[in-house]
Amino acid sequence: MSKKYKILLVVAAIIYVIYHLATLIYSPLPWFDEISFTSITNSYLNHRTFYEEARIIVLPDQKLDYGPVYFMLQAGLMKLLGFTMFHFRLTSLVFGFIDLFLIYKICRHLKFNTGATIVTLLLVALEPNFNQFLHSGRMDFVTLFFFFLSYLAFVKINEDVNPRSIVSAFSVGILLALAILTTPRIIFAFSFYVCYFIYEFTAKSKDWKALFLKYLLVLTGFAVVYGIWIYSAFGSINNFIYYYTHSAVIKEHTGIDAGGKAIKYNLFIYLFTLLAFGIVVAKKWAKANINLVLFTVPLVLSFVVIVTGALWGRYFALVAPFTYLLIGGVVVGMDTNRVLKYVAYTIPCLFAMIFVFKGAYIAGTLQQHDPHHNEAVISRYLSKDAVVAGDFRYYYIARNNNCNFLSLEENGPWEDKMKYFFDHKVNYFIISKDNPNLDSYDKVLLNNQYQLVTKVDADNNSGFFHKVIQKLPYKISENYSCYIYKYIGG
């Protein structure tokens, strides 16, 4: 890559980083997954447990499905920096930036030309889901970080047996264990190692001893780290197997689910990726670029098969780097049809338009998304050290007032959670203006010794701008408008 292009990439990266840091707390508002993970982080920070405190009614047991890495990392950072929305989301943001750099390193390893490298990086960096997840307080980019590192370490292992290759292979296993102990969803990406072993066994390596030793060391490194988690969290392999085979979370998030959701842009990306792979096969290009094929095609297919909702865009940020590596490497990096190249160039342009539109929308509706302004308004009606039941978006406001927070959303059947709230005499209810059960809450609360103390109006959604933003793949149109109820009984 020439010096001119490197300078251009550096300047673009600086602008990109500044934008995301400036808008980190404005979009999206605190939401389901983020508050689930903040609750578990808080549990680990204070008690070294993994309870989802905000949804303790529906999930009274520890939530061990994800593994401990993300929550241990977040707890350490929150203890060091303070437990705020900015700090909690900062982890996802920083690891997302690092992942972009690692994708650049992977492009270099796969011998992408300058055009293919730039298009791949633009596709990933401007991808709507990728940008959404940068701000979403999730662990996806942490797990990708470990997986990318494992790949870059794996491809540098020498064929001969020596101390360096032994350490490298063992470290690959450790990195893969850390990845899956961040979120088990990354299991789809392990298909690369299965396919690469088959490729090496059938077509590449003649030193069978060195080949099997390499993969044995990878498995050993993985088993050591993962085994520590199994016995520390579950006590035995049998308990571990029972937990995962009976986990509702695992069952709900595993397997093909093609129905029930609206078709989104990512389906076009899948089809375009399939077309790119068709070009590889048709041009017999795969043999010369087998590393790219093995690092992308099995992973995309595994993602669609393993992860529930993959076809309609759920968790697409996890698989986006692999789809765009294939598109960039094949459509842009080889001599292919000019129309396909124009499509490949058009996609990041469309993503850039969405990116700019989102930034303009946030700037134009800043107050309704500003957590500091809305916290100052809502906090006037809350007492310190109270118990608050509310929608997810009010979690940090309650926390910053030293209040215990219980979620109204995704927290069990109506009868069970209302009985729990009334039995424990929850001090406050904060119900968003767009809560679909607002009228039901109003009626039952007024009949159970609660008083409506205020209505907070933070909504200035109107006009064409708002209508367009609701159609885009970004979750930023909510606001902090709410109804606050206070317990006035004895």
Rosetta blueprint (number, residue, H / E / L):
1 M L
2 S L
3 K H
4 K H
5 Y H
6 K H
7 I H
8 L H
9 L H
10 V H
11 V H
12 A H
13 A H
14 I H
15 I H
16 Y H
17 V H
18 I H
19 Y H
20 H H
21 L H
22 A H
23 T H
24 L L
25 I L
26 Y L
27 S L
28 P L
29 L L
30 P L
31 W L
32 F H
33 D H
34 E H
35 I H
36 S H
37 F H
38 T H
39 S H
40 I H
41 T H
42 N H
43 S H
44 Y H
45 L H
46 N H
47 H H
48 R L
49 T L
50 F L
51 Y L
52 E L
53 E H
54 A H
55 R H
56 I L
57 I L
58 V L
59 L L
60 P L
61 D L
62 Q L
63 K L
64 L L
65 D L
66 Y L
67 G L
68 P L
69 V H
70 Y H
71 F H
72 M H
73 L H
74 Q H
75 A H
76 G H
77 L H
78 M H
79 K H
80 L H
81 L H
82 G L
83 F L
84 T L
85 M H
86 F H
87 H H
88 F H
89 R H
90 L H
91 T H
92 S H
93 L H
94 V H
95 F H
96 G H
97 F H
98 I H
99 D H
100 L H
101 F H
102 L H
103 I H
104 Y H
105 K H
106 I H
107 C H
108 R H
109 H H
110 L L
111 K L
112 F L
113 N L
114 T H
115 G H
116 A H
117 T H
118 I H
119 V H
120 T H
121 L H
122 L H
123 L H
124 V H
125 A H
126 L H
127 E L
128 P H
129 N H
130 F H
131 N H
132 Q H
133 F H
134 L H
135 H L
136 S L
137 G L
138 R L
139 M L
140 D H
141 F H
142 V H
143 T H
144 L H
145 F H
146 F H
147 F H
148 F H
149 L H
150 S H
151 Y H
152 L H
153 A H
154 F H
155 V L
156 K L
157 I L
158 N L
159 E L
160 D L
161 V L
162 N L
163 P H
164 R H
165 S H
166 I H
167 V H
168 S H
169 A H
170 F H
171 S H
172 V H
173 G H
174 I H
175 L H
176 L H
177 A H
178 L H
179 A H
180 I H
181 L L
182 T L
183 T L
184 P H
185 R H
186 I H
187 I H
188 F H
189 A H
190 F H
191 S H
192 F H
193 Y H
194 V H
195 C H
196 Y H
197 F H
198 I H
199 Y H
200 E H
201 F H
202 T H
203 A H
204 K H
205 S L
206 K L
207 D L
208 W H
209 K H
210 A H
211 L H
212 F H
213 L H
214 K H
215 Y H
216 L H
217 L H
218 V H
219 L H
220 T H
221 G H
222 F H
223 A H
224 V H
225 V H
226 Y H
227 G H
228 I H
229 W H
230 I H
231 Y H
232 S H
233 A H
234 F L
235 G L
236 S L
237 I H
238 N H
239 N H
240 F H
241 I H
242 Y H
243 Y H
244 Y H
245 T H
246 H L
247 S L
248 A H
249 V H
250 I H
251 K H
252 E H
253 H L
254 T E
255 G L
256 I L
257 D L
258 A L
259 G L
260 G L
261 K L
262 A L
263 I L
264 K L
265 Y H
266 N H
267 L H
268 F H
269 I H
270 Y H
271 L H
272 F H
273 T H
274 L H
275 L H
276 A H
277 F H
278 G H
279 I H
280 V H
281 V H
282 A H
283 K L
284 K L
285 W L
286 A L
287 K L
288 A L
289 N L
290 I H
291 N H
292 L H
293 V H
294 L H
295 F H
296 T H
297 V H
298 P H
299 L H
300 V H
301 L H
302 S H
303 F H
304 V H
305 V H
306 I H
307 V E
308 T L
309 G L
310 A H
311 L H
312 W H
313 G L
314 R L
315 Y L
316 F H
317 A H
318 L H
319 V H
320 A H
321 P H
322 F H
323 T H
324 Y H
325 L H
326 L H
327 I H
328 G H
329 G H
330 V H
331 V H
332 V H
333 G L
334 M L
335 D L
336 T L
337 N L
338 R H
339 V H
340 L H
341 K H
342 Y H
343 V H
344 A H
345 Y H
346 T H
347 I H
348 P H
349 C H
350 L H
351 F H
352 A H
353 M H
354 I H
355 F H
356 V H
357 F H
358 K H
359 G H
360 A H
361 Y H
362 I H
363 A H
364 G H
365 T L
366 L H
367 Q H
368 Q H
369 H H
370 D L
371 P H
372 H H
373 H H
374 N H
375 E H
376 A H
377 V H
378 I H
379 S H
380 R L
381 Y L
382 L L
383 S L
384 K L
385 D L
386 A L
387 V E
388 V E
389 A E
390 G E
391 D L
392 F H
393 R H
394 Y H
395 Y H
396 Y H
397 I H
398 A H
399 R H
400 N H
401 N L
402 N L
403 C L
404 N E
405 F E
406 L E
407 S E
408 L L
409 E L
410 E L
411 N L
412 G L
413 P L
414 W H
415 E H
416 D H
417 K H
418 M H
419 K H
420 Y H
421 F H
422 F H
423 D H
424 H L
425 K L
426 V L
427 N L
428 Y E
429 F E
430 I E
431 I E
432 S E
433 K L
434 D L
435 N L
436 P L
437 N L
438 L H
439 D H
440 S H
441 Y H
442 D H
443 K H
444 V H
445 L H
446 L H
447 N L
448 N L
449 Q L
450 Y E
451 Q E
452 L E
453 V E
454 T E
455 K E
456 V E
457 D L
458 A L
459 D L
460 N L
461 N L
462 S L
463 G H
464 F H
465 F H
466 H H
467 K H
468 V H
469 I H
470 Q H
471 K H
472 L L
473 P L
474 Y L
475 K L
476 I L
477 S L
478 E L
479 N L
480 Y L
481 S L
482 C E
483 Y E
484 I E
485 Y E
486 K E
487 Y E
488 I L
489 G L
490 G L
